[in-house]
Amino acid sequence: GLMLVGTALSSVLSNTGTCACLMPVALGICAASKNTASRQLLPMAYACGWGGIITLVGTPPNIIGSGALTAAGLPGFSFFEFAWIGIPLSVAGILYMLLIGKYLLPKAELDADQEIEQEIEATTHDKKKQVISGVILLACVTVMALNLKFISLEMTAIIGALVCVLTGCLTEKQAYSSIDWVTIFLFAGMMPVSTAMDKTGAGKLIANWAVGLMGGEPTPLIVTIVLFSISCFLTQFMSNTASAALLCPIGIAIAKQLNADPKAVVMAIAVAASCAFATPVGTPPCTLVLGPGGYKFMDYVKCGTGLVLVCFVVSLIVIPMVWPFFP
């Protein structure tokens, strides 16, 4: 249940925010049902990670991948295009955690009541504002999904945020503080770098060097495997946003060098950047549950490595089918 809710919410909301909201709920359920938090929190955090892959706005690597394609003069991804790979990954992830992953989770005993007190802040909830916020979110997602010509995704999001402020669901200060400036500046900075690599020929130079290391005439599938592996490794130890921003321009250059459609390569890089399951530092949801779940570093390695491998296999099967290298 927690994985399904986490997957659904994080597809259109921040995966960090989703995990933070669900954590007190999960701890409360564990206390009431006499379950240990360590058996529930990590699967929930993983679900918030793979759920973000389903839509364009679910996680920053998706937006960066689409932006890199646009910067290279190619059509970007549509709002729900990521669902072709995001939904199979989510189903595979849930099955893995139910059939295999649960046996790899620790059984740390924690004082659930104490943890709940630490995680839940005393707040009052306005039912009217809850309904308004839900309607605004539903309206924004619907407009984005319809991909209307007279309003862009960016304008839809901005209008939704302004309506939240005008209706009193958010104060101006809360709206401003919720903006992830690191992601915005990283995204804005990497797009010109991507364009510069294309215009100056640096991207082609790197592509030639990478292709040479892969044997001179690698197939696009081999390129996808290599870049997926690199992106997946980097994202375990650094920001998934930074991993995608670093590798997407290189992936596009290599695909062009092979006269292949870059979409499949960029999709693999973006998906891999979201598969930060093997360490507690790769993605914020995994970090959030570290303390309340009583996890150790090796708990993530034991449970998350298998999940990464599952995502790798599913991606190599689905991506070439949906985004052919030579359409």
N, C-alpha and C positions, 0 to 999 in steps of 0.2 A: 504493500500500500504506500509506504513512504517513497519507494523508488518510482512508482507510477506518478504520484503527485509531484515529486521533485522533477521528473522528466518533463511533465506537461508545463509546469510553471516556468522552469528555466528556459524553455524554448522561446518564450517571448519576454522574459524578465531577466535581470542580472542573475547569473548563477550564484554569485556571492550573496546577493540579497535574498534569493530563494532559500539557500542553505541556512542563512542566519535566521530567517523567519520560521523555518521548519524545525530547527534544532530544539527550541523549547517545547514544541509539540511532541517531538520524538522522545525527549527526556521525560515528559509528563506521561506518555504512553508506557514507557519502560517502567516508571515508578508504579503505575497502576496495575500493570500486568506482571510485575515481578521479573521482568527481563533485564539483562544487563545492557547498558548503553553501548558498549563496545561491539555488540552484535548488530546494532541497528544504524549507528551514525555513519560509518564508513560507506555502506551501500547507498545511503541517502546522499552523501557527498558525491559519490561517483555518478549517481543519477543526475545530479545537478550539473555535472560536467558534460556527460554525453547528451543530455537534453538540450544544451545550448547549441548543438550542431544542427538542430532541426530547421532553424530559420536564419535568415540573413542577420537579424539583430540579436540572436541568442548569445553570441560570444564574439569578442573583437577579432579573432583570426578570420572569421567569415567575412566581415566587412573589409578587412585589410586585403584578403584574397580577391574580392570583387573589385576593390579600388585599384589594385595592382593591374588587373586586366584592363580596366578603363583607362588607366594612365598609359598603358601600352597601345592604346587605340583599338582595343578589342571589346566586344560586348561583355558586361559583367553578369553576375548571377542575379536571378530574380528572387523575390522574397522567400518563396517556399521551395526553391530549387534544391536547397540543401536537404530537404526532407527525404529526397530519394536515397541519400546515404545515411542521414540522421536517424530515421525511423528504424531501418535494419540494424544499425549499430545499437540503438536503444533496446530493441528486442533481444539482440544477442547478448548485450550487457546484463540485462535482467535475468536471462536464462543462465548465464555464467554464474552470477552471484547466487542464484537459487540452487543450482546443481553442484557447483564446485567452490565458489568463493566463500560461501558460508562456513565451510569446513576449515578455511584458512584464517578466519577471524579469531582474535583472542577472546578470552572469557574473563576480562578484567572486572573485578567487583568494585563498584563505586557507590558512594553515598548519593543516590539519585536525588533525594530531596535537597541536598546541599548544592548539587550541580544545577538543579532547576532554579534555585534561588540566585545563583550566579548568572544564569543565562536570561532569565525573564525580568524585564524591567516593569515597574508598576506604571502602566499607561491606561488611559481611558480611551475607549473606542467609540467613535461617532458612527452609528449605523448608516446615517444619511451619506456621510462622506465615503464610507466603504462602498456603498452602492454606486455613487458617482464615479469613484476611482475605477471600479470594475467596468462600468459602462464606457468610460474614456479609453481604457485599455482595449476593450473589445472593438470599439470603433476604430482605433488606430490600427490594430491588427487586420481588421476587415479591409480598410482602405489600402493598406500596404499589400495585402494579398491580391486585391483586385488589380493592382498596378495601373491605376488610372493615369491617363496622359496629362491631365490638367493639374495634377498635384504630385510632387515627387515624394520619395520616402522621407527625405530630410525635412521637408515642409510639414509632412504629416506628423512626424515626431515632435517638431517644435510647437505646432498648433496644439497637440495633445498636452504637452508640458505647460503651455500658457493657460489652457483651460483648467488644468489642475490648480494653478495658482489663482486664477480668477474665481473659481468656485470655492476656494478656501481649503482644498484638500492638502495643499502645501503652502508654506510661507515662501516669500522670495528668497530668504536666507537658506531654507531647506532645499529649495530647487537649485540654488547656486552651488551649495556644498555637495550635492549629489552628482555633479558633473565630474567625470573621470578625466581630469586634465592631462594626466600622463598618457592615456590612450590617445586622446585627441592630438596632442603635440607629436607623439610618436608616429601616428598615422599621417599627420600633415607633413612631417619632416621626411618620412620615407617615400612619399609619392614623388616629390621632386628628385630624390636620389634615384628612384626607379626610372624616371624620365631621362635623367642625365646618363644613366648607364646605357639606355637604349640609344640616345642621340650621339654619344661619344664613341660608341662601339665597345665600351668596357664590358657590357653584358655579353656581347658576342665573344670577347676574349676569354671571359670566365667560362662561358659555355663550351668553347673549343677545348679549354684546358680540362674541364670536367668530363667532356665526351672522350677525350684522349685517355683519361684515367680509367674510363669504363670500357676500354678496348677499341676505341675508334669508331665503331658503328653499333652502339647499343640500341636495343629496341626501346620504344617509349615506355614499355612496361618495366624494363630494367631501370630506366631513369626514375620512374615513379616509385619503385621499390627503394631505391637508394635515397631519394629525397624524403620519402615518408620516414625512413629509418633515421635520417639525420634530424629531421624536424621533431620526431618523437623523442629522440635522445636529448636534444637541446631543451625541450619543453619540460623535462623532468627536473631541471635545475635552474631554469630561467623563465621569465615571463612568456606565456604562450603568445602574447601580442608581439613581443620582440622577436620570437622565433619565426612567426609568420612574416613579419615585416622584413626580416633579413633574407629569408629564402624564396619568397614569392617572385621577386624580380629575377632572381637567378633561374628559378624553374621556368619562367616564361621565356627567358633567353635560350635555355637549352632546348625547349620544345620547338621554338622557331628554328633553331639550328637543324633539328631533325625533320622540319616541315610537318610537325604534328600539331594538333589542336592543343593549346596550352591549358584549356579548362580542366582536363583530367589531372594534369600535374599540379596545378594550383589547388584543386579540390583536395588532392592527397596531402599536400603540405598543410592546408588549413585544418583538415580533419586530424592529422597527426599532432598538430600543435595543441589540439584540445584533449589529447589522450594522455594527460599528465596524471596518471594514476599510480605510478610506482614509487613516488616520494611524497612527503607531506608538504614540500615547498613548491611544487610545480604549479598548483592552482589554489586560489584562496579557499574554496570549499573544503579541500583536504586539510588545509592548515587550521580552519575554524574548528574542526571536530577532533583535532589532535589532543587537546587537553581534556575536554568533556568525555571523550571516549577512552581515555587512558592508553592511547596507542604509543607504540615505539616505532622508530624508523623502519625496522625490519618487518613490521606488520604490513606496512604499505608495499614493501618489496615483494613479500610472499603473496599477498592477495592481488596487488595491482599489476604485477608482471604478466600473469596469465590473462588478465583483462586487456592489457595492451596487445598481446598476441592475438586475442580474439578479434579486436578491432582491426588489426593489421590484415588478417585473413579476410574478414568481411569486406574491408575497403578494396582489396585487390580483386575481389570477385565483382563487387557492385560498380565501382567507379568506371572501369573500362566498358561495362555494359551500358551505363547511362550516358557517359560522356566519351564516345569513341575517339581514339587517337587520330584516326583518319576518316572523319565523317564524309 
